Every structure is written in structure tokens, then in C-alpha cells.
Amino acid sequence: MSWRDRAAQWLREPLLHFLLIGAVVYAVLAMRPPDPGERRIVVDEAVVGRLTDRWTQSFRRVPSEAELDGLIADYVKDEVYYREALRLGLDRDDEAIRRLMRNKMVATAAAAAEASRPSDAELQALLDKNPQRYAGESRFDLEQIYLGNDTAPIRRAGEESARRMNSGADGAGIGIASPLPRAFRSASSADLDAQLGEGFAARLGQAPLGRWTVQTSGLGLHLVRISIRLAPAAPKLSDVRQRLENDWRSAAIASAQDAHYRDLAKGYDIVIAGAK
């Protein structure tokens, strides 16, 4: 019998099969990460230090001996419950836990961007890209006459009054009483919006100077004549630095989070069942 025949006969032996299977199982088990400490909770110096630091941050003093004992006991209780919950699989299929873990990963990706500081050149580039966003407010000198609720008859009557007043009529007797001042002097866009409703100042940006027009506010209809409208000055970096830094950092954080996710997703084979 040749060596090939003897080898083939040996490979058919059940004992060999048993030994091979045992070796494979052993290798698989050996590759699994060890789990020492699963049933052992160690409260070492580092743990006590973290507990003490958290207490000190909250109460601005170090814990007493009794308080520290309580913190340690509560830490041990947390660990017991946490490990038992994991052992029972209570973390699986829990949307709240999934969301918490996702948020922690997102926060990890954003940590470096949150701590970064932009250069003046980067801030100036952001300002040059969208100066309107950082500009100051327009200011107005104007007169207003409150007409009442925004209805079609009142609007028609207001437009007719505006035509007559623009032709020289004095406007006596037009309008109804309101808590608003008749005249606004050097009023900012924010001032007008606060008293007449969001967006009122923006609508005045298109109104002609020196002429009465019908304008809509949060209160209803008004006759308005603008005598002065001052556009905001061009923003300077020194005046809007904090706003620029906030916007720059928000964009940097969003970019870091997106890049981090794309890097992680590359390691997954994502299949959407039913998608064409």
C-alpha cells in the first residue's frame, strides 16, 4: 500500500474527524475576546476619583466619607444592574438605547470640531460669502395711521385715502385710535417688528420714500409714509466675530459628523430590501 493510500485511509478515520472538529472549535473560542471581570466589579482609585470629581463639580466641595461611601455603593449598584441588563439582552431592540448610542457616536465625531478655533482669514471668508446675514439693521423715520382690520373694504378705502393724501389732502379724520405712536424716529427693524409684527420692516424695504402707502402689519392695515430709510452699514469682522465663530463652528461640526459617518458606513454592506 502506497503512502497515498495509507493517508487516504487515515483521513477516513472518525477519530481524526473528532480531533479536527475539536481543534476548530478551540480556535474559534480562542479568537473570541476574553471577558474577564464580567462577574467582578472593581472600585479602584480611578473610579473613586471620577465619583469625587462629579460630586465636586455639582456641589463645589468634596464629599464627606459617608457621602463617598454612598457614591461607591450607588456605583456598584449601577454596575450590577447594567451588567445584568446586558446579560439578559435588554439593550437589544430598544429604540431609546439605540438613539443614545447614536448620539454618543455623533458627539464623539464632533468633539474635535467643537474645540477648534477658526483663523481670521476663515472668518473673513465666511463674512464675504454672505455679508447680508451679518449686517446690522435698517433704521426708519416714518409716520403711520392705523386703519383697522385687514378687510377688502378697508383696504380699498385706505388706498383711496393714500391717493388723496399724496395729492395734497391733509388726511384729517382718517384712521382709528390705537396704542401705536403716530411717528417713529430712527426705529430699527427689530423695533418695528416688535410693535407691528414679524416681517413688517422687511415690507417697508420696498415702499417708496415720501409717499403714503397701505401696509399690512400683525394688527391689520396702516397708512405709512417713510421719510428716512437708512440701510445697515457693511459689517466688520470685529463687530460680528462671535456670530461668525458660532456659524463657522456649526458648519465644522456638521462636516466632521458627516465625514465620520461616511467613513464608518464604508465598512458595512448596506442592503435595502425591495429597493431597485
Contacts in CASP RR format, 6 or more apart in sequence:
PFRMAT RR
TARGET T0000
AUTHOR 0000-0000-0000
METHOD contacts of the structure
MODEL  1
MSWRDRAAQWLREPLLHFLLIGAVVYAVLAMRPPDPGERRIVVDEAVVGR
LTDRWTQSFRRVPSEAELDGLIADYVKDEVYYREALRLGLDRDDEAIRRL
MRNKMVATAAAAAEASRPSDAELQALLDKNPQRYAGESRFDLEQIYLGND
TAPIRRAGEESARRMNSGADGAGIGIASPLPRAFRSASSADLDAQLGEGF
AARLGQAPLGRWTVQTSGLGLHLVRISIRLAPAAPKLSDVRQRLENDWRS
AAIASAQDAHYRDLAKGYDIVIAGAK
10 16 0 8 1.000
38 83 0 8 1.000
41 76 0 8 1.000
41 79 0 8 1.000
41 80 0 8 1.000
43 72 0 8 1.000
43 75 0 8 1.000
43 76 0 8 1.000
47 72 0 8 1.000
47 75 0 8 1.000
48 68 0 8 1.000
48 72 0 8 1.000
51 63 0 8 1.000
51 68 0 8 1.000
51 71 0 8 1.000
51 72 0 8 1.000
51 75 0 8 1.000
52 62 0 8 1.000
52 63 0 8 1.000
52 68 0 8 1.000
52 71 0 8 1.000
55 62 0 8 1.000
55 63 0 8 1.000
55 67 0 8 1.000
55 68 0 8 1.000
55 71 0 8 1.000
56 62 0 8 1.000
56 63 0 8 1.000
63 71 0 8 1.000
85 91 0 8 1.000
91 97 0 8 1.000
105 260 0 8 1.000
106 257 0 8 1.000
108 260 0 8 1.000
109 256 0 8 1.000
109 257 0 8 1.000
109 259 0 8 1.000
109 260 0 8 1.000
109 261 0 8 1.000
110 253 0 8 1.000
110 256 0 8 1.000
110 257 0 8 1.000
112 256 0 8 1.000
113 249 0 8 1.000
113 252 0 8 1.000
113 253 0 8 1.000
113 255 0 8 1.000
113 256 0 8 1.000
114 249 0 8 1.000
114 253 0 8 1.000
116 249 0 8 1.000
116 252 0 8 1.000
117 245 0 8 1.000
118 244 0 8 1.000
118 245 0 8 1.000
118 248 0 8 1.000
118 249 0 8 1.000
118 252 0 8 1.000
120 237 0 8 1.000
122 248 0 8 1.000
123 237 0 8 1.000
123 241 0 8 1.000
123 244 0 8 1.000
123 245 0 8 1.000
123 248 0 8 1.000
124 237 0 8 1.000
126 244 0 8 1.000
126 247 0 8 1.000
126 248 0 8 1.000
127 134 0 8 1.000
127 235 0 8 1.000
127 237 0 8 1.000
127 240 0 8 1.000
127 244 0 8 1.000
131 234 0 8 1.000
131 235 0 8 1.000
133 247 0 8 1.000
134 235 0 8 1.000
134 240 0 8 1.000
134 243 0 8 1.000
134 244 0 8 1.000
135 232 0 8 1.000
135 233 0 8 1.000
135 234 0 8 1.000
135 235 0 8 1.000
136 232 0 8 1.000
136 233 0 8 1.000
136 235 0 8 1.000
137 188 0 8 1.000
137 189 0 8 1.000
137 190 0 8 1.000
137 201 0 8 1.000
137 232 0 8 1.000
138 188 0 8 1.000
138 189 0 8 1.000
138 201 0 8 1.000
138 205 0 8 1.000
138 229 0 8 1.000
138 230 0 8 1.000
138 231 0 8 1.000
138 232 0 8 1.000
139 186 0 8 1.000
139 187 0 8 1.000
139 188 0 8 1.000
139 189 0 8 1.000
139 228 0 8 1.000
139 229 0 8 1.000
139 230 0 8 1.000
140 184 0 8 1.000
140 186 0 8 1.000
140 187 0 8 1.000
140 189 0 8 1.000
140 192 0 8 1.000
140 201 0 8 1.000
140 204 0 8 1.000
140 226 0 8 1.000
140 228 0 8 1.000
140 229 0 8 1.000
140 230 0 8 1.000
141 183 0 8 1.000
141 184 0 8 1.000
141 185 0 8 1.000
141 186 0 8 1.000
141 187 0 8 1.000
141 226 0 8 1.000
141 227 0 8 1.000
141 228 0 8 1.000
141 229 0 8 1.000
142 183 0 8 1.000
142 184 0 8 1.000
142 187 0 8 1.000
142 204 0 8 1.000
142 224 0 8 1.000
142 225 0 8 1.000
142 226 0 8 1.000
142 227 0 8 1.000
143 182 0 8 1.000
143 183 0 8 1.000
143 184 0 8 1.000
143 224 0 8 1.000
143 225 0 8 1.000
143 227 0 8 1.000
144 180 0 8 1.000
144 182 0 8 1.000
144 183 0 8 1.000
144 184 0 8 1.000
144 215 0 8 1.000
144 222 0 8 1.000
144 223 0 8 1.000
144 224 0 8 1.000
144 225 0 8 1.000
145 171 0 8 1.000
145 174 0 8 1.000
145 175 0 8 1.000
145 182 0 8 1.000
145 222 0 8 1.000
145 223 0 8 1.000
145 224 0 8 1.000
146 175 0 8 1.000
146 176 0 8 1.000
146 177 0 8 1.000
146 178 0 8 1.000
146 180 0 8 1.000
146 219 0 8 1.000
146 220 0 8 1.000
146 221 0 8 1.000
146 222 0 8 1.000
147 154 0 8 1.000
147 157 0 8 1.000
147 158 0 8 1.000
147 174 0 8 1.000
147 175 0 8 1.000
147 176 0 8 1.000
147 214 0 8 1.000
147 220 0 8 1.000
147 221 0 8 1.000
147 222 0 8 1.000
147 223 0 8 1.000
148 154 0 8 1.000
148 175 0 8 1.000
148 176 0 8 1.000
148 219 0 8 1.000
148 220 0 8 1.000
148 221 0 8 1.000
149 220 0 8 1.000
149 221 0 8 1.000
150 216 0 8 1.000
150 220 0 8 1.000
150 221 0 8 1.000
154 221 0 8 1.000
155 214 0 8 1.000
155 221 0 8 1.000
158 174 0 8 1.000
158 214 0 8 1.000
158 221 0 8 1.000
158 223 0 8 1.000
159 214 0 8 1.000
161 169 0 8 1.000
161 171 0 8 1.000
161 174 0 8 1.000
161 212 0 8 1.000
161 223 0 8 1.000
162 211 0 8 1.000
162 212 0 8 1.000
162 213 0 8 1.000
162 214 0 8 1.000
162 223 0 8 1.000
164 171 0 8 1.000
165 171 0 8 1.000
165 174 0 8 1.000
165 212 0 8 1.000
165 223 0 8 1.000
166 211 0 8 1.000
166 212 0 8 1.000
174 223 0 8 1.000
175 223 0 8 1.000
178 219 0 8 1.000
180 195 0 8 1.000
180 196 0 8 1.000
180 219 0 8 1.000
184 191 0 8 1.000
184 192 0 8 1.000
188 201 0 8 1.000
189 201 0 8 1.000
189 202 0 8 1.000
190 201 0 8 1.000
192 200 0 8 1.000
192 201 0 8 1.000
192 204 0 8 1.000
193 199 0 8 1.000
193 200 0 8 1.000
193 201 0 8 1.000
196 217 0 8 1.000
196 218 0 8 1.000
196 219 0 8 1.000
196 222 0 8 1.000
197 217 0 8 1.000
197 218 0 8 1.000
197 219 0 8 1.000
200 215 0 8 1.000
200 217 0 8 1.000
200 218 0 8 1.000
203 215 0 8 1.000
203 216 0 8 1.000
204 215 0 8 1.000
204 224 0 8 1.000
204 226 0 8 1.000
204 229 0 8 1.000
205 229 0 8 1.000
207 213 0 8 1.000
207 215 0 8 1.000
207 224 0 8 1.000
207 226 0 8 1.000
208 226 0 8 1.000
209 226 0 8 1.000
209 227 0 8 1.000
209 228 0 8 1.000
209 229 0 8 1.000
210 225 0 8 1.000
210 226 0 8 1.000
210 227 0 8 1.000
211 225 0 8 1.000
212 223 0 8 1.000
212 224 0 8 1.000
212 225 0 8 1.000
213 223 0 8 1.000
213 224 0 8 1.000
213 225 0 8 1.000
214 221 0 8 1.000
214 222 0 8 1.000
214 223 0 8 1.000
214 224 0 8 1.000
215 221 0 8 1.000
215 222 0 8 1.000
215 223 0 8 1.000
215 224 0 8 1.000
216 222 0 8 1.000
237 244 0 8 1.000
END
